Amino acid sequence: MHLLTREAFTVYQRHLKPNGIFAVHITNRSLDLEPVVINLARHFNYKVTVIDDISNTNKWWIYDSTWMLLSHSEEIINSPAIHLASRPLQTNRVSIPLWTDDFASLFQILRSEAGPQSDSKFAEEQCGIALNFYDQGDFAAAIAQFHHALKTLPHSPILLSNLGFLLATCPDASLRDLPEATRLAEESCRLTFYTSSSVSTLAAVYSEAGRFPDAIWMAEKACALAEQSGEQELLKKNQELLGLYRAHRRYDEAGSPNQTDPSTTQPSPGQH
């Protein structure tokens, strides 16, 4: 705790060069240290970003880790390599005071959020039912089906992502709900550490909300993920969408006869 106080960072910054970076290792199964470091960054006027280093190998001894990078140099924090590897800050947490030598509390940062739920058979069945409603033009029933499915698996990234996409791009504009769509898509990405195809969906949702810098950021990550996995068809699709967002055009302006969730090849709502 004493390493993450105002007084500790006062000492650290004496040794930091003008364009230097603090790399703060916050990996912890029990405590959510991200808001603590965000407070410190704001107090000392640092630019800050988060990188989750997720192991994609079968080497069980290699653990995932989370790092926060702080610097006074916006150019460094926003450099292409760091920006592409980063994820958005998680700012929807309970506000906590700045930690100091006189005050620091662990109770406010105890982890309570659930991890992702995986039941591919159930998710596939529910997506299939919703897709049938969608194909019949009964968009309200498709949305209701996803809400019903999420009562069983409230932390399913697949269900969250698909419902978020549908609420952002529904052909019936009266059924759209961009704030809820954004929340659902962001939660899906959070549960998967922004390393799944859900980032494509989030890019589409951001574009519908007019948040084009964020849409471009997520589309770039989606392209990188598709390239890493060797999915050439998906890579080509995400590259086309990236060009669309760079032109400040929304996902539903893609001109496709059938709207498709960018994270899948099935008509939305579809399977990931």
Secondary structure, 3 states (H helix, E strand, C coil): CHHHCHHHHHHHHHHCCCCCCEEEECCCCCECCHHHHHHHHHHCCCEEEEEEECCCCCCCCCCCEEEEEEECCHHHHCCHHHHHHCECCCCCCCCCCCCCCCCCCCHHHECCCCCCCCCHHHHHHHHHHHHHHHHCCCHHHHHHHHHHHHHHCCCCHHHHHHHHHHHHHCCCHHHCCHHHHHHHHHHHHHHCCCCCCHHHHHHHHHHHCCCHHHHHHHHHHHHHHHHHHCCHHHHHHHHHHHHHHHCCCCHHHCCCCCCECCCCCCECCCCC
